[in-house]
Amino acid sequence: MKHIILLLCLLSTPLLAGSVQKESVQIELIQVESIQIESIQIEPTQADSSQINIGQDKAFRWCAYFNWPPWIYKNKQGTYSGILVEQLDLFRAKNPDIKLVMKEIDSWKRCQESVALGTTDFILGANKTPEREIKFRYLDRPAFINFTEVGVYSAYDTNFPDVTAIEDLAQFTLAIVRGNSFGKEIDDFVALLPKRGLDPKLVELSTLDQVMKFVALKRADYFFMPRASFQEEVEKVSNASNQLSEATFREVYSVKRSTPVYLAFSKKNKVYPQLQSRWLSALEAYYQSVDFEARVAFHQQQLEKKRH
């Protein structure tokens, strides 16, 4: 099994009177199996007279959609891995004066609500929607572009005709978590579905488990879900309900999408101006120092090992 060893070496110089202390951080990613060493030189964000002062005891709290491979997911060791976690670790290496605290909120809806209320400071990765832009301030640069396929899932014994285009789904009833985004093509399609009237085609619910139960019970015909997270999400819901399992559903169609994903900050506090420039600097350093596609492939391999 390949292991990634992260070595953080903080080399500090004496602080001279009237000067600013500067640290150089070197991160070495050592791939033990093939003995390939990748060195990343990182310069920390330099403090200056215009930078907002952050107290040493200040902690910034974040939450996420924690089952979102390969962006963030729980590994075999029970800790979190993924592209977003790598970016988070790099931010910490560049900003040792800032404490980031994970709030492991086991509900995507409650995570968003917590950030909207200001009890949590930011979301580590979220799609941008008009509804969310009212509540959150998004970083100017996306953390990554999500090139994925979104599956369309129905109950296994639903009599679905062959679907060759997303418009073919308009005659059926969609169940969806209120406010969720699946990329422009799907979002535009959903926006045209009637919610009310004699023949509504859209049922908006609060949680994903409600969505899946609605489809399983034939109260709705289908739901959207990224293919990468389908199996684990169904397993999670089935553990809490004997009525559901992976065999309850089948994929009837899929949609390719490319969606920018951002860090989203609360509008209820002043965290965004405190962290904005530092996060932009960390993302710039990340993309200058890694092969992004190779890192995505690495995490996908880890997920396959975890499944088997």
C-alpha positions in Angstrom: 0.0 0.0 0.0 1.3 3.4 -0.9 1.8 5.8 2.0 2.1 9.5 1.8 4.3 11.0 4.6 3.9 14.7 5.2 6.9 16.3 6.7 6.5 19.9 7.8 9.8 21.5 8.7 9.5 25.0 10.1 12.8 26.8 9.9 12.7 30.1 11.8 15.2 33.0 11.9 15.8 35.2 14.9 13.5 38.2 15.2 15.4 41.4 14.9 14.1 44.6 16.5 11.6 46.3 14.2 11.6 43.5 11.7 9.0 40.9 10.7 9.7 37.3 11.4 9.5 35.1 8.3 9.4 31.3 8.2 10.1 29.0 5.4 8.0 25.9 5.2 9.1 22.9 3.2 6.6 20.1 2.6 7.9 16.8 1.3 5.5 14.3 -0.1 7.3 11.0 -0.1 5.8 8.1 -2.0 7.3 5.2 -0.1 6.5 2.4 -2.6 8.2 4.0 -5.6 10.6 6.1 -3.6 9.6 9.3 -5.5 10.1 12.5 -3.6 8.2 15.7 -4.4 9.5 18.8 -2.7 7.3 21.9 -2.3 8.8 25.2 -1.2 6.2 27.4 0.5 6.6 31.0 1.6 4.2 31.9 4.4 1.9 34.9 4.1 4.1 37.8 5.2 2.5 40.2 7.8 2.6 43.9 7.0 1.0 47.1 8.2 -2.1 46.6 6.1 -2.8 43.0 7.2 -5.7 42.4 9.7 -4.4 41.4 13.0 -5.5 37.9 14.2 -5.2 37.1 17.9 -3.2 34.0 18.8 -6.1 32.6 20.7 -8.6 33.0 17.8 -10.0 29.8 16.3 -11.9 29.6 13.1 -14.5 26.9 12.8 -15.3 25.1 9.6 -17.6 22.3 8.4 -18.1 20.5 5.1 -20.1 17.9 3.2 -17.8 15.2 4.6 -18.8 12.3 2.2 -17.6 13.9 -1.0 -14.9 11.8 -2.5 -12.3 12.5 -3.8 -12.6 16.0 -2.4 -13.2 15.0 1.2 -13.8 11.6 2.6 -13.0 9.3 5.6 -10.0 7.0 4.9 -9.2 3.6 6.4 -7.6 5.1 9.4 -10.8 7.0 10.3 -9.5 10.4 9.5 -10.3 12.7 6.6 -8.5 12.8 3.3 -9.0 14.4 -0.1 -8.1 17.4 -2.2 -9.9 19.9 0.2 -8.0 18.4 3.1 -4.7 18.8 1.3 -5.5 22.4 0.7 -6.5 22.9 4.3 -3.2 21.3 5.5 -1.3 23.6 3.2 -3.1 26.7 4.5 -2.2 25.6 8.1 1.5 25.2 7.1 1.6 28.7 5.6 -0.3 30.2 8.5 0.9 28.7 11.7 -0.6 31.6 13.7 -4.1 30.7 12.6 -6.1 27.9 14.3 -8.7 26.1 12.2 -11.1 23.8 14.1 -13.3 21.2 12.3 -16.9 21.0 13.4 -18.0 17.5 12.3 -21.6 18.3 11.7 -23.2 15.1 10.3 -25.8 16.9 8.2 -25.1 19.0 5.1 -28.2 21.1 5.9 -27.1 21.9 9.5 -23.6 22.7 8.3 -25.0 25.3 6.0 -27.4 26.7 8.6 -24.5 26.9 11.1 -22.4 29.0 8.8 -25.4 31.1 7.8 -26.0 31.9 11.5 -22.3 32.6 12.1 -21.8 29.9 14.7 -19.5 28.2 12.2 -17.1 30.4 10.2 -16.8 28.8 6.7 -17.7 25.8 4.6 -14.8 23.9 3.2 -16.2 23.4 -0.3 -19.6 24.3 -1.7 -21.2 24.9 -5.0 -22.4 28.4 -5.7 -26.2 29.0 -6.0 -28.3 32.2 -5.9 -29.9 31.0 -2.7 -26.5 30.4 -1.0 -25.1 33.7 -2.2 -27.6 35.5 0.0 -26.2 33.8 3.0 -22.5 33.3 2.2 -19.5 35.2 0.9 -17.5 33.0 -1.6 -13.8 33.2 -2.1 -12.9 34.8 -5.5 -11.1 31.7 -6.7 -12.6 28.2 -6.7 -10.8 25.5 -4.7 -11.3 23.2 -7.7 -13.4 22.5 -10.7 -15.6 19.4 -10.2 -15.6 17.3 -13.4 -18.0 14.5 -12.4 -21.1 12.6 -13.5 -24.4 13.0 -11.6 -26.5 9.9 -11.7 -30.3 9.8 -12.0 -31.7 7.2 -9.6 -35.1 5.7 -9.4 -36.6 2.9 -7.4 -35.5 -0.4 -8.8 -38.9 -1.5 -10.0 -40.1 1.8 -11.3 -41.1 1.5 -15.0 -38.8 4.1 -16.5 -38.6 4.4 -20.3 -35.2 4.8 -21.9 -33.8 8.3 -21.1 -31.6 9.8 -23.7 -31.7 13.5 -22.6 -32.4 15.3 -19.3 -35.6 16.7 -20.8 -37.0 13.2 -20.9 -37.2 13.3 -17.1 -39.7 16.2 -17.2 -42.7 13.9 -17.2 -41.6 12.3 -13.9 -41.5 13.7 -10.3 -38.1 14.7 -8.9 -37.3 14.6 -5.2 -34.5 17.0 -4.2 -32.9 18.5 -1.1 -34.1 22.1 -1.0 -31.3 24.5 -2.2 -29.0 21.8 -3.6 -27.1 22.5 -6.8 -25.9 19.9 -9.4 -24.4 22.2 -12.0 -25.9 24.6 -14.6 -27.6 22.0 -16.8 -29.4 20.2 -14.0 -30.1 23.4 -12.1 -31.7 25.0 -15.2 -33.8 21.9 -15.7 -35.0 21.8 -12.1 -35.9 25.5 -12.2 -38.5 24.8 -15.0 -40.2 22.0 -13.1 -43.7 22.9 -11.6 -43.8 22.8 -7.8 -47.5 23.3 -7.5 -50.7 22.9 -9.5 -52.6 19.8 -10.5 -49.5 17.9 -11.6 -46.4 19.1 -9.7 -43.1 17.5 -10.8 -40.8 18.8 -8.0 -40.8 17.8 -4.4 -38.4 19.7 -2.2 -37.3 18.1 1.1 -35.0 18.9 4.0 -32.6 15.9 4.0 -31.1 13.4 1.6 -32.5 10.4 3.5 -36.0 11.9 3.1 -35.4 12.2 -0.6 -34.3 8.5 -1.0 -37.3 7.3 1.1 -39.7 9.3 -1.0 -38.4 7.6 -4.1 -38.2 4.2 -2.5 -41.9 4.5 -1.4 -42.9 5.8 -4.9 -44.0 9.2 -3.7 -41.5 10.6 -6.2 -39.9 9.0 -9.3 -36.2 9.9 -9.1 -33.4 11.9 -7.5 -30.0 13.2 -8.5 -26.7 12.2 -6.8 -23.0 12.3 -7.7 -22.0 8.8 -8.8 -18.9 8.9 -6.6 -20.9 9.2 -3.3 -24.0 7.1 -4.2 -22.9 3.8 -2.7 -21.7 5.3 0.6 -24.8 7.6 1.0 -27.2 4.7 0.4 -25.3 2.5 2.9 -25.5 5.3 5.5 -29.3 5.7 5.1 -29.9 1.9 4.9 -28.1 1.5 8.3 -30.8 3.7 9.8 -33.7 2.1 7.8 -34.3 -1.5 7.1 -36.4 -0.5 4.1 -33.5 0.8 2.0 -30.4 -0.7 0.5 -28.3 -0.1 -2.6 -30.5 -2.7 -4.4 -33.5 -0.4 -3.8 -32.4 1.9 -6.6 -31.0 1.8 -10.1 -29.4 4.4 -12.4 -31.5 5.4 -15.3 -29.4 8.2 -16.7 -26.3 10.3 -15.9 -25.3 13.9 -16.6 -21.7 15.1 -17.1 -20.9 18.4 -15.4 -18.1 20.8 -14.6 -18.9 22.9 -11.5 -16.6 25.3 -9.7 -16.4 24.6 -5.9 -15.6 27.4 -3.5 -14.9 28.1 0.2 -18.0 29.8 1.5 -17.8 32.2 4.5 -20.5 33.4 6.9 -21.8 36.9 6.4 -22.6 37.2 10.1 -19.0 37.8 11.2 -15.8 39.4 9.9 -14.0 36.2 9.1 -14.0 36.7 5.3 -11.7 39.8 5.3 -9.4 38.1 7.9 -8.9 35.0 5.9 -9.5 35.9 2.2 -6.0 36.8 1.1 -4.4 34.0 3.1 -6.7 31.4 1.5 -6.1 32.8 -2.0 -2.3 32.6 -1.4 -2.7 29.0 -0.1 -4.7 27.9 -3.2 -2.1 29.5 -5.5 0.7 27.7 -3.7 -1.2 24.4 -3.9 -1.7 24.5 -7.7 1.9 25.6 -8.3 3.3 22.7 -6.3 1.2 19.6 -7.2 -0.1 17.8 -10.2 -3.8 18.2 -9.6 -4.9 15.3 -11.8 -2.4 13.0 -10.2 -3.6 13.9 -6.7 -7.2 13.2 -7.8 -6.2 9.9 -9.2 -4.3 9.0 -6.0 -7.4 9.6 -3.9 -9.6 7.6 -6.2 -7.1 4.7 -5.8 -7.4 5.0 -2.1 -11.1 4.9 -2.3 -11.0 1.7 -4.4 -8.7 0.1 -1.8 -11.1 1.1 1.0 -14.0 -0.5 -0.8 -12.1 -3.8 -1.3 
